[in-house]
Amino acid sequence: MRMQCSGVVGASAQVGCWNLGSALVIAGTLAGEPPLVDLGSALLIVALIIALRAAPFGARTTAARMPRLPELAYRVLLLVLAVSIPVGIVLSYLRHS
């Protein structure tokens, strides 16, 4: 069974995870505590997953059934952010080791 995160609850969860995750990453970086960066990064990943699941994909029918460019660009942006999070975690541990 697939859970749906839509509407106000999904948006609130996404914004909450993103804001708390960002604050924890900043606090962990300034305090020199990589585990805080890990926790914040996990929340950022959750926010990105919620955003990805809420993103329209193939909902509209087009002649070729291809996603429109803005939808594809949004998904690529989410992918770039998701790839940058593990890089930041590694850099955090390298800086504070």
Biotite code that builds the C-alpha atoms (Angstrom):
import biotite.structure as struc

atoms = struc.array([
    struc.Atom([0.000, 0.000, 0.000], chain_id="A", res_id=1, res_name="MET", atom_name="CA", element="C"),
    struc.Atom([1.399, 3.381, -1.021], chain_id="A", res_id=2, res_name="ARG", atom_name="CA", element="C"),
    struc.Atom([1.030, 6.260, 1.414], chain_id="A", res_id=3, res_name="MET", atom_name="CA", element="C"),
    struc.Atom([0.033, 9.603, -0.033], chain_id="A", res_id=4, res_name="GLN", atom_name="CA", element="C"),
    struc.Atom([1.390, 12.838, 1.396], chain_id="A", res_id=5, res_name="CYS", atom_name="CA", element="C"),
    struc.Atom([-0.733, 15.497, -0.149], chain_id="A", res_id=6, res_name="SER", atom_name="CA", element="C"),
    struc.Atom([-2.504, 18.642, 0.807], chain_id="A", res_id=7, res_name="GLY", atom_name="CA", element="C"),
    struc.Atom([-1.840, 20.648, 3.911], chain_id="A", res_id=8, res_name="VAL", atom_name="CA", element="C"),
    struc.Atom([-0.412, 17.744, 5.929], chain_id="A", res_id=9, res_name="VAL", atom_name="CA", element="C"),
    struc.Atom([2.124, 16.827, 3.249], chain_id="A", res_id=10, res_name="GLY", atom_name="CA", element="C"),
    struc.Atom([3.119, 20.435, 2.702], chain_id="A", res_id=11, res_name="ALA", atom_name="CA", element="C"),
    struc.Atom([3.480, 21.025, 6.437], chain_id="A", res_id=12, res_name="SER", atom_name="CA", element="C"),
    struc.Atom([5.597, 17.908, 6.831], chain_id="A", res_id=13, res_name="ALA", atom_name="CA", element="C"),
    struc.Atom([7.792, 18.933, 3.914], chain_id="A", res_id=14, res_name="GLN", atom_name="CA", element="C"),
    struc.Atom([8.314, 22.479, 5.171], chain_id="A", res_id=15, res_name="VAL", atom_name="CA", element="C"),
    struc.Atom([8.885, 21.275, 8.742], chain_id="A", res_id=16, res_name="GLY", atom_name="CA", element="C"),
    struc.Atom([11.440, 18.661, 7.705], chain_id="A", res_id=17, res_name="CYS", atom_name="CA", element="C"),
    struc.Atom([13.218, 21.103, 5.412], chain_id="A", res_id=18, res_name="TRP", atom_name="CA", element="C"),
    struc.Atom([13.425, 23.905, 7.984], chain_id="A", res_id=19, res_name="ASN", atom_name="CA", element="C"),
    struc.Atom([14.388, 21.694, 10.934], chain_id="A", res_id=20, res_name="LEU", atom_name="CA", element="C"),
    struc.Atom([16.860, 19.743, 8.793], chain_id="A", res_id=21, res_name="GLY", atom_name="CA", element="C"),
    struc.Atom([18.505, 22.937, 7.544], chain_id="A", res_id=22, res_name="SER", atom_name="CA", element="C"),
    struc.Atom([18.735, 24.323, 11.087], chain_id="A", res_id=23, res_name="ALA", atom_name="CA", element="C"),
    struc.Atom([20.312, 21.098, 12.368], chain_id="A", res_id=24, res_name="LEU", atom_name="CA", element="C"),
    struc.Atom([22.856, 21.026, 9.549], chain_id="A", res_id=25, res_name="VAL", atom_name="CA", element="C"),
    struc.Atom([23.848, 24.630, 10.260], chain_id="A", res_id=26, res_name="ILE", atom_name="CA", element="C"),
    struc.Atom([23.996, 24.039, 14.025], chain_id="A", res_id=27, res_name="ALA", atom_name="CA", element="C"),
    struc.Atom([25.988, 20.840, 13.591], chain_id="A", res_id=28, res_name="GLY", atom_name="CA", element="C"),
    struc.Atom([28.442, 22.552, 11.288], chain_id="A", res_id=29, res_name="THR", atom_name="CA", element="C"),
    struc.Atom([28.956, 25.534, 13.592], chain_id="A", res_id=30, res_name="LEU", atom_name="CA", element="C"),
    struc.Atom([29.205, 23.346, 16.713], chain_id="A", res_id=31, res_name="ALA", atom_name="CA", element="C"),
    struc.Atom([31.547, 20.853, 15.068], chain_id="A", res_id=32, res_name="GLY", atom_name="CA", element="C"),
    struc.Atom([29.113, 17.966, 15.662], chain_id="A", res_id=33, res_name="GLU", atom_name="CA", element="C"),
    struc.Atom([28.800, 15.770, 12.550], chain_id="A", res_id=34, res_name="PRO", atom_name="CA", element="C"),
    struc.Atom([26.015, 13.627, 14.122], chain_id="A", res_id=35, res_name="PRO", atom_name="CA", element="C"),
    struc.Atom([23.783, 16.733, 14.113], chain_id="A", res_id=36, res_name="LEU", atom_name="CA", element="C"),
    struc.Atom([24.621, 17.157, 10.443], chain_id="A", res_id=37, res_name="VAL", atom_name="CA", element="C"),
    struc.Atom([23.589, 13.516, 9.899], chain_id="A", res_id=38, res_name="ASP", atom_name="CA", element="C"),
    struc.Atom([20.242, 14.046, 11.611], chain_id="A", res_id=39, res_name="LEU", atom_name="CA", element="C"),
    struc.Atom([19.568, 17.248, 9.706], chain_id="A", res_id=40, res_name="GLY", atom_name="CA", element="C"),
    struc.Atom([20.553, 15.585, 6.444], chain_id="A", res_id=41, res_name="SER", atom_name="CA", element="C"),
    struc.Atom([18.117, 12.737, 7.094], chain_id="A", res_id=42, res_name="ALA", atom_name="CA", element="C"),
    struc.Atom([15.321, 15.275, 7.543], chain_id="A", res_id=43, res_name="LEU", atom_name="CA", element="C"),
    struc.Atom([16.335, 17.001, 4.323], chain_id="A", res_id=44, res_name="LEU", atom_name="CA", element="C"),
    struc.Atom([16.140, 13.670, 2.492], chain_id="A", res_id=45, res_name="ILE", atom_name="CA", element="C"),
    struc.Atom([12.643, 13.118, 3.922], chain_id="A", res_id=46, res_name="VAL", atom_name="CA", element="C"),
    struc.Atom([11.607, 16.565, 2.672], chain_id="A", res_id=47, res_name="ALA", atom_name="CA", element="C"),
    struc.Atom([12.977, 15.795, -0.788], chain_id="A", res_id=48, res_name="LEU", atom_name="CA", element="C"),
    struc.Atom([11.125, 12.470, -0.892], chain_id="A", res_id=49, res_name="ILE", atom_name="CA", element="C"),
    struc.Atom([7.880, 14.235, 0.025], chain_id="A", res_id=50, res_name="ILE", atom_name="CA", element="C"),
    struc.Atom([8.533, 16.797, -2.712], chain_id="A", res_id=51, res_name="ALA", atom_name="CA", element="C"),
    struc.Atom([9.276, 14.085, -5.250], chain_id="A", res_id=52, res_name="LEU", atom_name="CA", element="C"),
    struc.Atom([6.121, 12.152, -4.410], chain_id="A", res_id=53, res_name="ARG", atom_name="CA", element="C"),
    struc.Atom([4.030, 15.314, -4.630], chain_id="A", res_id=54, res_name="ALA", atom_name="CA", element="C"),
    struc.Atom([5.514, 16.349, -7.979], chain_id="A", res_id=55, res_name="ALA", atom_name="CA", element="C"),
    struc.Atom([3.223, 15.754, -10.919], chain_id="A", res_id=56, res_name="PRO", atom_name="CA", element="C"),
    struc.Atom([4.606, 13.208, -13.324], chain_id="A", res_id=57, res_name="PHE", atom_name="CA", element="C"),
    struc.Atom([2.628, 11.986, -16.257], chain_id="A", res_id=58, res_name="GLY", atom_name="CA", element="C"),
    struc.Atom([-0.582, 13.308, -14.737], chain_id="A", res_id=59, res_name="ALA", atom_name="CA", element="C"),
    struc.Atom([-1.348, 15.261, -17.877], chain_id="A", res_id=60, res_name="ARG", atom_name="CA", element="C"),
    struc.Atom([-1.817, 13.443, -21.107], chain_id="A", res_id=61, res_name="THR", atom_name="CA", element="C"),
    struc.Atom([0.262, 14.796, -23.949], chain_id="A", res_id=62, res_name="THR", atom_name="CA", element="C"),
    struc.Atom([0.502, 13.543, -27.485], chain_id="A", res_id=63, res_name="ALA", atom_name="CA", element="C"),
    struc.Atom([3.793, 11.734, -26.889], chain_id="A", res_id=64, res_name="ALA", atom_name="CA", element="C"),
    struc.Atom([3.094, 11.027, -23.195], chain_id="A", res_id=65, res_name="ARG", atom_name="CA", element="C"),
    struc.Atom([6.348, 12.744, -22.286], chain_id="A", res_id=66, res_name="MET", atom_name="CA", element="C"),
    struc.Atom([6.723, 14.850, -19.135], chain_id="A", res_id=67, res_name="PRO", atom_name="CA", element="C"),
    struc.Atom([6.823, 18.529, -19.748], chain_id="A", res_id=68, res_name="ARG", atom_name="CA", element="C"),
    struc.Atom([10.119, 20.346, -19.445], chain_id="A", res_id=69, res_name="LEU", atom_name="CA", element="C"),
    struc.Atom([9.329, 22.160, -16.150], chain_id="A", res_id=70, res_name="PRO", atom_name="CA", element="C"),
    struc.Atom([8.329, 18.873, -14.500], chain_id="A", res_id=71, res_name="GLU", atom_name="CA", element="C"),
    struc.Atom([11.514, 17.212, -15.687], chain_id="A", res_id=72, res_name="LEU", atom_name="CA", element="C"),
    struc.Atom([13.646, 20.191, -14.607], chain_id="A", res_id=73, res_name="ALA", atom_name="CA", element="C"),
    struc.Atom([12.048, 20.107, -11.144], chain_id="A", res_id=74, res_name="TYR", atom_name="CA", element="C"),
    struc.Atom([12.824, 16.404, -10.761], chain_id="A", res_id=75, res_name="ARG", atom_name="CA", element="C"),
    struc.Atom([16.424, 16.959, -11.906], chain_id="A", res_id=76, res_name="VAL", atom_name="CA", element="C"),
    struc.Atom([16.767, 19.742, -9.332], chain_id="A", res_id=77, res_name="LEU", atom_name="CA", element="C"),
    struc.Atom([15.501, 17.394, -6.601], chain_id="A", res_id=78, res_name="LEU", atom_name="CA", element="C"),
    struc.Atom([18.021, 14.785, -7.749], chain_id="A", res_id=79, res_name="LEU", atom_name="CA", element="C"),
    struc.Atom([20.894, 17.298, -7.634], chain_id="A", res_id=80, res_name="VAL", atom_name="CA", element="C"),
    struc.Atom([19.897, 18.279, -4.087], chain_id="A", res_id=81, res_name="LEU", atom_name="CA", element="C"),
    struc.Atom([19.630, 14.623, -3.049], chain_id="A", res_id=82, res_name="ALA", atom_name="CA", element="C"),
    struc.Atom([23.119, 13.875, -4.399], chain_id="A", res_id=83, res_name="VAL", atom_name="CA", element="C"),
    struc.Atom([24.617, 16.918, -2.682], chain_id="A", res_id=84, res_name="SER", atom_name="CA", element="C"),
    struc.Atom([23.447, 15.826, 0.783], chain_id="A", res_id=85, res_name="ILE", atom_name="CA", element="C"),
    struc.Atom([25.775, 12.791, 1.122], chain_id="A", res_id=86, res_name="PRO", atom_name="CA", element="C"),
    struc.Atom([28.622, 14.921, -0.226], chain_id="A", res_id=87, res_name="VAL", atom_name="CA", element="C"),
    struc.Atom([27.962, 17.446, 2.551], chain_id="A", res_id=88, res_name="GLY", atom_name="CA", element="C"),
    struc.Atom([27.911, 14.698, 5.172], chain_id="A", res_id=89, res_name="ILE", atom_name="CA", element="C"),
    struc.Atom([31.312, 13.411, 4.025], chain_id="A", res_id=90, res_name="VAL", atom_name="CA", element="C"),
    struc.Atom([32.731, 16.939, 4.019], chain_id="A", res_id=91, res_name="LEU", atom_name="CA", element="C"),
    struc.Atom([31.404, 17.488, 7.536], chain_id="A", res_id=92, res_name="SER", atom_name="CA", element="C"),
    struc.Atom([33.203, 14.409, 8.842], chain_id="A", res_id=93, res_name="TYR", atom_name="CA", element="C"),
    struc.Atom([36.398, 15.306, 6.992], chain_id="A", res_id=94, res_name="LEU", atom_name="CA", element="C"),
    struc.Atom([36.364, 18.804, 8.426], chain_id="A", res_id=95, res_name="ARG", atom_name="CA", element="C"),
    struc.Atom([35.799, 17.720, 12.022], chain_id="A", res_id=96, res_name="HIS", atom_name="CA", element="C"),
    struc.Atom([37.978, 14.621, 12.190], chain_id="A", res_id=97, res_name="SER", atom_name="CA", element="C"),
])
